């Protein structure tokens, strides 16, 4: 059996309880035949040399964790720079926030070359290599240049924008050329796959060979949509764990006279948080029966706060929350409870379960696993309602959620009202279908489907 080598920007120990569903799923695959997980160590060396980094090896059961340090300059220009100031905003349709600094691109190539050099020393001839996300688009091309002949697959966790937006990146042709060094390129949604197909044919003159095979730059690559899921059973078990039950009972008691709306995400401009708060404010104005009743709990975990765009967003959210509470709040009722900190994963299911409505309304998202976690945590006898942005990748699968346009403030307010008043029978029917969907295409299905496709992909 071939060994699986997973490559991602950050590495997690799949044995630890704090590890997310993705780490657990990849850990299952790595443990099967003994695998290698390679990526950045998370350590930044203040006086280090650009393009150089020490390799660290650690055993996690049968899995080897291999990590590389980055110097401060590479971290600033590769990670904060090209990855998160160019690729992240453009891939999330935000050209206005992109910073096309020429120095960023050099660091992006340099770090991918560093990773390729360090990884090559650990590879076996029959390894299957699975590379994850936008930080590492050129990794296969760098490995091929060093002589690697193994099967290599790539999965993009974030959206792929349409041709016109992608072409705004000065190095867009180089990025797409690099993708053709993979044997299989996977996307979250059919919409992303269509964007890839249109781009490579229009910009790179790719030949469509059928079955999602494309030939360009003298190479052939297969592409596909592989929507990522969650470990439904694992998350359901968390829901019945001690921490989640305590959270559920405490919140249920404290908010016994309220209807809870819930938002949980990282602090990021792609998540549509200001738009959501404005919609909640419109709800209170248009439907005054929700005064002293509806309460929005919004958790926005810290994320990339060294970047100015995130500082600006934090200030905007704090201002909006203060204005809503000031305009509508009473001594015994605050409309918005805003938390800018992390909540332990073991406690989140209890919070999901007590919420009447989950507001999952990103402006653009590759998938959004919070939507699926909310479904898994619900009581089938009295489930909450999922309100989901049509611009999240999850919307392709979760059609029985209430789909909304996060840019439509009044429309969002009307849909929140509909969710709050939805009859039990309709809530149960929607939840039953949604739960069936996330069980059929869970994280294990995602992993096995991708790896099966990679193993069967024609070489070229």
N, C-alpha and C positions, 0 to 999 in steps of 0.2 A: 504493500500500500504506500502510495506517495505521501511524503510529509507535507503538511500545510504550513506555509509561511505567511503570516499576516503582517502587513506594513501599514502603519497609521501614524499621524503626527504625534499622538500621545498613546501611551501603553498603559494597560490596567491589569492588575492581578485578578484573573477570573475566579479565584477561590474566595476573595474577600466579599463579605456581605454587602459592602457599600458599592460594589461594582454594579453598573447598570445592566439592563437586559442584553445589550449588544455585546458587552464584555463576557457575559455568561454564555451567550450563544456561540461566540467565537471560541471561547474556552472549551466548550463541548467538542467542537471540531478539532481544535488543536490537541486536546487530550486523547482523541481517538487513536492517532498513530504517533503521538509525541510530536509537538510542533514548536515553531519559533514565532515569537511576536516581537517585531522590530519597530523602533520609532525614537522620537526625541525623549530624553530623560526628564525634561522639565527643568533641568539645571541650566542656568546662564552663567558663563564664566566671564567675569568682569574684564580680565586682561588677556583673554584668549585671542587666537589668530583666526581671521576669517577663513572659512573653508576647512577648518580643522576641528576635530572633536574626539574626545576619548570614548571608546566603546566599553560599556559595562554589561556583564552577563550575570543573570540571576535565575535560579531555578524556582519555578512555581509548580510543584508537583512534577508532572511529566512535560510541562511546558517550559521552554527557555525564554526568558524576557531579555532582549538585547536592546540597549538604549545608548544614545549618543548625546553628549553635551553640546551646547551651542555657545559660541562667544556672544558677547553683548551686541556687537555690530550685526551678526547674522540674525540674531533673534529680532532685533529692531527692524531690519530691512526685509528678511524672508518672512517672518511670522506676522509682526504688526504691520509691516510694509506691504509687500506684494500680495501675500495671502489674504490679509484682512483689510487692506486699504485699496486694493485693486480688485481681486477676484471676488471677495465676499460681496461688496456693494454691487458690482456689475452683475454677478450671477443672481442677485436678488432685485434686479431691475432698477438700481439706484445709481445711475450714472452721475447724478449731481453730487454724490458723496465720494466718488472715486478720486484717488490721487495718483496720477500717472507719473510718479517720480522715476527717472531713468535708473537711479541707483538701486531701486527695489528689485528690478528684474534681474540684475546681475547677482544679487544675493539669493534670489529664488533658484536660479540655475546652480549657483555655487553649493547651496545646502543640499539640493537634490543629488548633485554629484558626490558630495560627501557621504550622503546616505547610501548611494549606490556602491561606492568603494567599500564602505564598512560592511554592508550587507553581503556583498559578493564573497567575502572571506568566510561567511557562515553558511553558504548555500551548498546543497547537495545536487547532483546531476538531475534527479527525477523529482525535485521539489515542485509543488504547485504554489505559486505566489499570488496573493490577493492583496492589492493595494487599495487604500481607502482615502478618498476625498481630495478636495481641490488643492491642498498643500503639496500634493505629490503627483500632479499630472505628468510631469516629464520623467518620473522615476524609471519606468520601463525603457524609455529611450536611452537613458544613461546606462542602465544595466546592459542593454543590447550592445551599446558602444564598447563595453568592457568584455563582451563575449558571452553574455548570459543567453542560454538557449531554452530555458525552462518555460513552461506555460505561465503566462502572467495575465491576470484579470484586474480590472479597475472598476470600482464602484463610486459614483458621485452621490454623496449624501444630500447635497444642496441642489436647488433647481439649475437647469441649464437654460439661459435666456434665448430668445429668438435671434435669428441671424443678425438683424440690424443692431441689436444691443451688444452682442458678442463681438461684432466687428469693430466696436469702439475701442476695444483693448488694443493698444499698439502692437502687441505680440500675438494677436489672435491666430494668425496663420501658423506660427511656431507652436502654439499650444495644441492646435488640432493635429498638426503633423506628429506631435509627440504622442497623442492618443492612438495613432495608428501603429505604434510599437507594441500595443497590447493585443492579446488574442481575443479578449472579450471586454467590452465596455458596458457597464450597467448603469441605468438611471432609475430614479424613484417612480416615474410616471410615464404614461404614454405621451403626454404633452411634451415632456423633456426629450423623449426618444424622437418625436416628430421634429423638434427644434434641431436636434443633432443631424437628422437626415436631410433637412432642408439646408442647413448650413454647409455640410460637407459637399453636397451636390452643387450648390450655388457658388460657394467661395473657393472650394478646392477641386471642383470639377470631378468629384468622385463618381464612380460608376456603381449604380445600384445592381447588385448581383442577385437580388432576391433573398428572402428569409433573413432580412436585416443584415446582410453582408454588404460591405462597401469597400471598393478598391480605389486607393489614391496614394500618391507619393511612392508608388511601387510596392505598396503593402496592402493587405486585406485584413479588415477587422470586422468582427460581428458585434452588433449592438443589441440591447434588449432592455425592457422595463422589468424591474424586479422590486416591487414595493416592499419596503422593510416593515416588519411587524414587531410585536412584543412577545415575550414569553407569557402567554395568558395565564397558564396554571401557576407560574411562579408569582405573578402579580396578584392573582386571586388569593394565593396563600398569604402574601404580605397583608392583604386586606383583613384577614382574620388573625393576624399576629397581634401581640400585646401592644406594641406602640401605636398601630393603626386603630385598634379598638379603643384605646385610651383617648386618642385624638377625636375619634367619632363621638364618643360619649360626652366628652368635655364640650365640644362645639355644639352638639345637639342640645345640651342643657343650657349653654350660654345664649344660644340663638333660638330658643324654643318658640319665640313669638315673631321670628323673622323668616323671610325666604332668602336663602343664601345663593348668590351668584359667585362664581369662582373663576379666576384667571391665574394660571401658573406658567411661567416661562422665564427664560433668561432676559435680562435687560438688553434689548436689541431693537434697532429701528425697523427691522423686518417684521416684528411681532404685532405692529398695529396698536400699541398701548394707548397713545393719545387719542386715536380714533375711537377706541373702545370706551374710554372715559367720557368722551363727548357724547357717545351714544347712550351711555348710562344717565348722563345729565339730561339728555332729551327725553329718556323714559320717564324720569321724575317730573318733568314739565308736562309732557303729553298725557301721562297716566298718573294723576295725583293719588290714586288709590294705593300706589306703591310707597307713598311717604310713610315713614315710621315702620315700614314693613320690609322692603327690599334692601339688602345689604350686599355690597360688592366687596369681596376679599380678593385683593390683587397682590400676588407674590411676584416680584421681579428680581430674580437672583442676580448678583453682581456679575458683570461680564466685560472684559477688555476696557476697564475703566481708565486706563492710561491714555485712551484715545479721546480726542476732543468731542467727536460726534456723540459718544456715550455720556460724557459729562453734560452736554447740552440736553440730551434726552432725559437724563435724571432730573435736571432742574425743571424741565417742562412738565414731567409727571408730578413732581412734588407741588408745583404751582396749580395744576389742574385738580389734584386731590384736595388741596387746601381750599380752592374756590368752591368745589362741590359741597364739601363739608360745611364751609362757612355759609353758603346760600341756603342749604336744605337741612342741615343737621339740627338736632334737638339735644337737650341735656342728657337724655337717655337713649339717643340713637344717632350714630354716625353713619352716613350712607356708604362711605368708602373706608375700608381698612386696608392700608397700603403697607406692604412689608418689602423692604429692599435688603433681603438676606436669604440665605439658603434655608430650606426646610428639609430635614432628614428624609431620605427616600422611604424609610420604614414607616414614617408618619403620614406621608402623602396620601396613601389609599384611604385613610380615615377621613381626610379632608375632602377627597373626591366624593366619597360615599354620602357625606352629609349635605352636599351641594344640590340645590334644586336645578340649577342650570350651570353648565360649564361654557365659558366664553373662550373659544379657541379661534381667534379671528386675526391671524397674521395677514399682513399685506402680501407676503409671498413666503412660502415655505416648501422645502423639498418634500417632506412628508408630514411631520408633526405627530410624535408618539404620545404626547399628552392626551390627544383626542382618544387614542386607543386605550391608554391607561384608565381614563375616566370611565369608559365603557366596561372594562374588566372589573372595576371596583364597585359597580352598582349592585344594589339589591334588586334582583329580577322582579320581586313582588311590588316594589315601589321605586322604580328607577328615576334618576334625574334625566334631564334633557341635554343633549349635546348640540350646541350652536357652533357651526364650523364655517370658516371662510372658504369660499369657492376657489381661492387662490392657494390653498394648502394642497400638497400632493395627496393627502389622505382623502380629499373630497372625491377623487375618482373611485375609491372603494366604498366610502361611507355615505352613500346617497340617501340613507334614511335619517341622517342628521338634518337639522334645519340649516340649510346652506344660505350664506349671506354674503353680501358685498361689503367689506369693511370700510369702503370709502363712502357708503350711503348711510349717513348718520341717522336720518329719520327711519329708513328701512330697517336698520339694526335695532332701533328702539322698538319698532313695531314687532319685530321678531322676538325680542326679549319678552315683550308682553305676551305674545302667543305662547312662548315656552313656559312662562310662569302660570298660565291658565290652562295648559294642555291637560286633557282628561287622562285619568289613570290608564284606561284601556289603550289609548293611543301611545302613551309613554311606554307601556309594556310591549306593544307590538313593534315599535321602532327599536327598542333596546334588544329585543330577541333577534331581530334581523342583523343589527350592528354587531352583536356578540358572535353570531354565526360567521360573519364576515372576517372578524379579527382572529377567530379560531382557525378558519380554513387557511388563512395566509398569515400565520404567525412568524416569529423570528426564525424558528427552525425550518419552516417551509422556505423562507427567504434564503437562508444559508444553503440548504440542500439544492434548491432550484438553481441558484447562481453557480455553485461549484459543479453541478451536473452539466450545465450549459458550457462552463469553461472547459471541462474535460472533453466535451464532444465538439468544441469549436474547431473548425478546419484551420490548419496552420497556414500562415502566409503573410 
